[in-house]
Amino acid sequence: MAARKETRKVAQAWIELKADDLEAASALEVARGQLAAGQHLQRLRRIRLIELEGRLPAREKLEDLLHGSTQFYNPHKERCVVRLTAEESPPLQAGERAVLVTERDGSRRAAAERWWQHETGEKVSVREGTAWALTFDSGAESATAHDLALVRGRRHGLLCNPHSQECRWAEDHVPVPWIQPDGAVSEAAPVRRRSPSTRSKR
Amino acid sequence: MSGPRVAVVQFPGVNCETESVRALERVGLEAEVFRWTRPASELRAYEAYLLPGGWSYQDRVRAGALAAKDPLVDVLAEEADRGKPVIGICNGAQVLVEAGLVPDHGHVELALARNRMTDRGGYYARWIYARVESSPCVFTRHLEPGTVLPLPIAHGEGRFTSEDPERMPALLRAGQVPLRYAHPDGTAAENFPANPNGAQAAAAAVCNSRGNVLAMMPHPERAQDLGALARDIGGPWSERREQAMATGQADAEGPGLALFHGLKRHLEG
């Protein structure tokens, strides 16, 4: 009997709200209003990045599976762009700089992995991070973007607290995979975050 | 009432302000909610500050991250530098950590990261035991080191951590971890569930070196009534609770008020 051929792959799902993203709007407002490095920030977008790694089906089936569960995204509220290779363009616009923020040792999504195995029989790893797409005035230097991303003090940095998070900049291209694998598995299911008002207060 | 005045600073999304005011008033302090819409300079009129729990700015970007940049926090930082006490509870602690007011004013040296628990993740709520450590903290220094307080926690991001693995142990040695997660007998709890989030050094709270700014994840304001204690709490607090319930005094003073008494003692010099 011929050995079953392993076809381990990585797929990226870039997921963005169709409506105005209030989280990005708040971050933009605070960056521009309170941080020196944010003075030249013109635009800020937040894109959830999910990466699946393992024996994955062909693109059409993969897209159907992602579309089929809010473990990944809600097609009524969000749009999803799938990338299978680094040669495919990510949904970034001309002039945007992208930084990926992930929780250190906490990017794995156990519930999504269980859902995938239930649906397909395949064990895959599912990781998630947040890609921020920043557009600056033409005069802004590269260091400005880095200052804006990495939190160092009350007036320095916003998007990534380096004591619990990692950030990685996309330079000439966005790699596949982009999220660094880690062993920790998180149960968090951020796609269908309940409104804070419906959770127990803390 | 005419005790020292404490501002309970409310950012949008904060939701523990009412019980925080009540806890402060019960120990004889004058407290009022100070909303984010007021001029920041008006904060200077108060003798102390409390940042209550909740979801400031809906936890956008990261818990506490946006409130930490609010101009109100600039005034809090200046007043803290003058020695005025500031306590942040749960989301308030996240704000203080993200603002760099603890462990010391200036750089952000810590994070309150997502909980790390056995076989689960996300939001977690339960009663824990917090052991008082020797510390200059104005909220706890009147308590005997080793005292165990049952307090509730309720959070998804409460794990005190630093990218420098030596930072939290150094803070513990310096007396800047005034409360640690513990077992009922008072031994420090390194593992879940007694340590409910995987905090380094079993830290339930971190203060600045001067001791006047405290970031704590447990909710002392929710443990102000004996009747609120969980029924499976053991030890002397259980006996007090049963006694209070038997005599119809469910609102008798609970363990959480100890920290507010510490604040009052400090303010009255």
Boltz contact constraints between the chains, C-beta under 6 A:
constraints:
  - contact:
      token1: [A, 23]
      token2: [B, 60]
      max_distance: 6.0
  - contact:
      token1: [A, 26]
      token2: [B, 60]
      max_distance: 6.0
  - contact:
      token1: [A, 26]
      token2: [B, 66]
      max_distance: 6.0
  - contact:
      token1: [A, 27]
      token2: [B, 61]
      max_distance: 6.0
  - contact:
      token1: [A, 30]
      token2: [B, 66]
      max_distance: 6.0
  - contact:
      token1: [A, 30]
      token2: [B, 69]
      max_distance: 6.0
  - contact:
      token1: [A, 34]
      token2: [B, 69]
      max_distance: 6.0
  - contact:
      token1: [A, 103]
      token2: [B, 114]
      max_distance: 6.0
  - contact:
      token1: [A, 106]
      token2: [B, 114]
      max_distance: 6.0
  - contact:
      token1: [A, 151]
      token2: [B, 108]
      max_distance: 6.0
  - contact:
      token1: [A, 153]
      token2: [B, 100]
      max_distance: 6.0
  - contact:
      token1: [A, 153]
      token2: [B, 107]
      max_distance: 6.0
  - contact:
      token1: [A, 153]
      token2: [B, 108]
      max_distance: 6.0
  - contact:
      token1: [A, 154]
      token2: [B, 99]
      max_distance: 6.0
  - contact:
      token1: [A, 154]
      token2: [B, 100]
      max_distance: 6.0
  - contact:
      token1: [A, 161]
      token2: [B, 111]
      max_distance: 6.0
  - contact:
      token1: [A, 162]
      token2: [B, 163]
      max_distance: 6.0
  - contact:
      token1: [A, 163]
      token2: [B, 110]
      max_distance: 6.0
  - contact:
      token1: [A, 163]
      token2: [B, 111]
      max_distance: 6.0
  - contact:
      token1: [A, 163]
      token2: [B, 161]
      max_distance: 6.0
  - contact:
      token1: [A, 163]
      token2: [B, 162]
      max_distance: 6.0
  - contact:
      token1: [A, 163]
      token2: [B, 163]
      max_distance: 6.0
  - contact:
      token1: [A, 164]
      token2: [B, 111]
      max_distance: 6.0
  - contact:
      token1: [A, 164]
      token2: [B, 113]
      max_distance: 6.0
  - contact:
      token1: [A, 164]
      token2: [B, 161]
      max_distance: 6.0
  - contact:
      token1: [A, 186]
      token2: [B, 121]
      max_distance: 6.0
  - contact:
      token1: [A, 187]
      token2: [B, 120]
      max_distance: 6.0
  - contact:
      token1: [A, 187]
      token2: [B, 121]
      max_distance: 6.0
  - contact:
      token1: [A, 187]
      token2: [B, 122]
      max_distance: 6.0
  - contact:
      token1: [A, 188]
      token2: [B, 121]
      max_distance: 6.0
  - contact:
      token1: [A, 188]
      token2: [B, 122]
      max_distance: 6.0
  - contact:
      token1: [A, 196]
      token2: [B, 55]
      max_distance: 6.0
  - contact:
      token1: [A, 196]
      token2: [B, 58]
      max_distance: 6.0
  - contact:
      token1: [A, 200]
      token2: [B, 125]
      max_distance: 6.0
  - contact:
      token1: [A, 200]
      token2: [B, 154]
      max_distance: 6.0
  - contact:
      token1: [A, 201]
      token2: [B, 15]
      max_distance: 6.0
  - contact:
      token1: [A, 202]
      token2: [B, 53]
      max_distance: 6.0
  - contact:
      token1: [A, 202]
      token2: [B, 90]
      max_distance: 6.0
  - contact:
      token1: [A, 202]
      token2: [B, 154]
      max_distance: 6.0
  - contact:
      token1: [A, 202]
      token2: [B, 155]
      max_distance: 6.0
